[in-house]
Amino acid sequence: IKVLSVFAFSTENWKRDKEEVDYLMDLFIKAFKENFDVVKKKGVKVVFSGVKARLSDKVLAQMKKMTDETKDNKNGVFNICLNYGGQDEIVEATKKICKDVSDGNLSIDDINSKMYNKYLFNDLPPVDLMIRTSGEYRISNFMLWQLAYSELYFTDTLWPDFTNEDLDEAIESFNNRDRRFGTVKK
């Protein structure tokens, strides 16, 4: 696994009770601090996808520390989607493209799906496998652009209970699929 993206907090999660949101934000800081050394030792680069607005200074400071200290790591990418929404990401990318066209830095004829990806929160490869835990059968506004040809895996297992064996099962399922990317089976 070269790139792992996790949905830590959606833009819609702000609608939850303030106590729960505050708890989650404190939990992020705690989890980031407790697990950061492991990520650093493995040489993994940490990036964040999402909007920084509404995040506390404490959360932003921890995010900056993690990205700064791993920016040169080459053994993989850990993408944490925090204050993230897939539709918001597409809208923000579109705004950046419009600005570049308006400023004369980009020709409208140069717009295509490959270059569009570079305007997203992070220029990451398409998602190969999306694992949805907790018995839900929806993607919940997660990485809509990147999921175009993803294989989807659904499990009733709750995220905190998701084990290495569960991951192995999901990967085995993925490895047994016929990925055609829009072509017909041969």
C-alpha positions in Angstrom: 0.0 0.0 0.0 1.7 3.2 -1.2 -1.1 5.7 -0.4 -3.6 5.4 2.4 -6.4 7.9 2.8 -8.6 8.0 5.9 -11.7 10.0 6.4 -11.1 11.5 9.9 -13.8 14.3 9.9 -16.2 15.5 7.3 -17.4 19.0 6.6 -20.8 17.7 7.6 -19.6 16.6 11.0 -19.7 20.2 12.2 -23.5 19.7 12.5 -22.9 17.3 15.5 -23.2 18.5 19.1 -20.4 20.9 20.1 -19.3 18.6 22.9 -18.8 15.7 20.4 -16.9 17.9 17.9 -14.7 19.3 20.7 -14.0 15.7 21.9 -13.2 14.6 18.4 -10.8 17.5 17.8 -9.0 16.7 21.1 -8.9 13.1 20.1 -7.3 13.9 16.8 -4.5 15.9 18.5 -3.9 13.0 20.9 -4.0 10.3 18.2 -1.7 12.4 15.9 0.8 12.8 18.8 0.7 9.2 19.9 1.0 7.6 16.4 3.2 10.2 14.7 6.6 8.6 15.7 5.5 5.3 14.1 4.7 7.0 10.8 7.9 9.0 10.9 10.1 5.9 11.6 8.5 4.1 8.6 9.4 7.0 6.3 5.8 7.9 5.4 4.8 11.3 4.3 1.8 12.8 6.0 -0.6 15.1 4.1 -4.0 16.5 4.9 -6.9 17.0 2.6 -9.6 19.4 3.6 -10.4 22.9 4.4 -8.4 24.5 7.2 -11.2 26.9 8.1 -12.9 26.2 11.5 -10.0 24.0 12.7 -8.5 25.2 16.0 -5.0 26.6 16.2 -4.0 23.5 18.2 -5.2 21.2 15.4 -3.6 23.3 12.8 -0.3 23.4 14.7 -0.2 19.6 15.0 -1.1 19.3 11.3 1.8 21.6 10.3 4.3 19.7 12.5 3.3 16.4 10.9 3.5 17.7 7.4 6.8 19.6 7.9 8.5 16.7 9.6 7.6 14.2 6.9 7.6 16.2 3.8 10.7 14.5 2.4 9.7 10.9 3.3 9.4 8.5 0.4 8.0 5.2 1.7 4.4 6.0 1.2 1.7 8.7 1.8 -0.7 8.9 4.7 -3.5 11.3 3.6 -5.7 12.4 6.5 -9.0 13.9 5.3 -9.9 16.3 8.0 -12.7 18.9 7.6 -13.1 17.2 4.2 -15.9 16.9 1.7 -15.6 15.5 -1.8 -17.9 18.0 -3.3 -16.1 20.8 -1.6 -12.8 19.5 -3.0 -14.2 19.5 -6.6 -15.6 23.0 -6.1 -12.3 24.4 -4.7 -10.4 22.8 -7.6 -12.7 24.3 -10.1 -12.3 27.7 -8.5 -8.5 27.4 -8.7 -8.7 26.4 -12.4 -11.0 29.3 -13.2 -8.6 31.7 -11.5 -5.7 30.3 -13.5 -7.6 30.6 -16.7 -8.7 34.1 -15.8 -5.2 35.1 -14.9 -3.9 33.8 -18.2 -1.8 31.0 -16.6 -3.9 28.2 -18.1 -5.7 27.8 -21.4 -9.2 26.4 -21.3 -8.1 23.9 -23.9 -5.6 22.4 -21.4 -8.2 21.4 -19.0 -8.5 17.6 -18.8 -8.9 15.0 -16.0 -5.2 14.5 -15.6 -4.5 18.2 -15.0 -7.6 18.6 -12.9 -6.2 16.1 -10.4 -3.3 18.5 -9.7 -5.8 21.1 -8.5 -7.4 18.9 -5.8 -6.3 19.2 -2.2 -3.5 16.8 -2.9 -2.2 15.4 -6.2 -2.6 11.7 -5.3 -3.2 8.7 -7.6 -6.7 7.4 -8.0 -8.1 5.2 -5.2 -7.8 1.5 -6.1 -9.7 0.2 -3.1 -12.2 2.0 -0.9 -13.0 0.1 2.3 -16.2 1.2 4.0 -16.7 0.0 7.6 -19.7 0.0 10.0 -22.2 -1.7 7.7 -22.9 1.5 5.7 -23.3 1.2 1.9 -22.5 4.7 0.8 -19.4 6.7 0.1 -20.5 9.7 2.2 -19.0 12.4 0.1 -15.5 10.8 0.3 -13.0 11.4 -2.5 -15.6 11.6 -5.2 -13.2 12.5 -8.0 -10.6 9.9 -6.9 -13.1 7.0 -6.5 -14.2 7.0 -10.2 -12.9 3.5 -10.9 -12.3 2.3 -7.4 -13.2 -1.1 -6.2 -15.6 -0.8 -3.2 -15.5 -3.1 -0.2 -18.2 -3.0 2.5 -17.9 -4.6 5.9 -20.1 -4.6 9.0 -17.0 -4.3 11.2 -16.8 -1.0 13.0 -13.6 1.1 12.3 -12.2 0.7 15.8 -12.6 -3.1 15.6 -11.1 -3.4 12.1 -8.1 -5.7 12.4 -5.1 -6.7 10.2 -7.1 -9.8 9.3 -10.0 -7.7 8.1 -7.6 -5.7 6.0 -6.1 -8.9 4.5 -9.7 -10.1 3.7 -10.4 -6.8 1.9 -7.2 -6.9 -0.1 -7.8 -10.5 -1.0 -11.3 -9.5 -2.3 -9.7 -6.7 -4.3 -7.0 -9.0 -5.8 -9.7 -11.4 -7.1 -11.6 -8.7 -8.9 -11.5 -8.0 -12.7 -10.6 -4.3 -13.0 -11.5 -3.1 -16.5 -11.6 0.7 -16.1 -14.6 1.0 -18.4 -13.6 -1.7 -20.9 -15.4 -4.9 -21.6 -14.4 -8.3 -20.2 -12.1 -10.2 -22.5 
